[in-house]
Amino acid sequence: MDVITIGETMVLFTPNTQGHMRYASNFSRRFGGAESNVAIGLSKLGHKAGWISRVGNDEFGKAILSFLRGEGVDVSQVQYDDAAPTGLYFKEKRTVSEFRIQYYRKGSAASKMCAGDINEEYLKRAKYLHVTGITPALSESCYEAIVYAIKLAKKNGVTVVFDPNLRRNLWPEERAREVLLELISYADITLPGVDEGEFLYGTKDPIEIGKGILYSGASLAVIKTGSKGAYYVTEEKSEHVPVVAVSEVRDPVGAGDGFCTGFLSGLLNGLSIKESVARGNLVGSVVVKVDGDVEGLPERSELTKYQSHIEDVAR
């Protein structure tokens, strides 16, 4: 396996009309989850990705597994839960640029994940373990599962990549800050957004955020700054990597997962840190042009086409 990731995937319902969701009567159904978004994105780029989770033993859970399997993601470590349902969430599009998310995930099957769900023999086959700050927010047993998985990864020489992916409405801020900083201290690579960096370190300066992450023991920090691109910080240097301007943003949700996908893909292909960050920026900018969390994730041939176009414009 190239990358193994752990987390919850839910069924996503989006109204077919804009405005308050109370007026909507027709919805489209998709699937979304930060970790599986990355797994799907990597699979589409030709990498081997596995996803660990639980889903309800219901039609939604079966649909999610069928969908991820169809996208080439290994789901051999996903368990059906007979006692808990698959989580749901709704994406309300108030205006062209304003989105609101409403979760119905409390007590979901994924929130029942525990350390016993992590198979060391499976995990140690990976090059990277990708985890986010969403999963430990779901329950105490999920927190324990993530910490256990990270420790197994470290024991077996698997590089740990952590995206804080702060969700303020899932847990108290004090607990969120405590756990996210703890997980950063375990990670080899951390990928926060600048707002998450401010939450954790009290500054919006990407370089200072990066230094704080390195002080915790990481070898690399990559700080996402939205439409301005990203900064990477190592012990040796720090550098800003700009993003290509996007003419139209259809759906900003999932841009961070797109960035992580492109960045990990770059590392897997042996690119430099700067080149990997640039690929992350590119994939993130492609994703926001399409409605849905994973629908805009490019395949390898499309990525090459986008890259060639950027190089032509640069000339």
Summary of the structure (lengths in Angstrom):
residues: 315
radius of gyration: 18.4
end to end distance: 37.5
largest distance: 58.4
contacts: 1135
relative contact order: 0.13
helix: 44%
strand: 21%
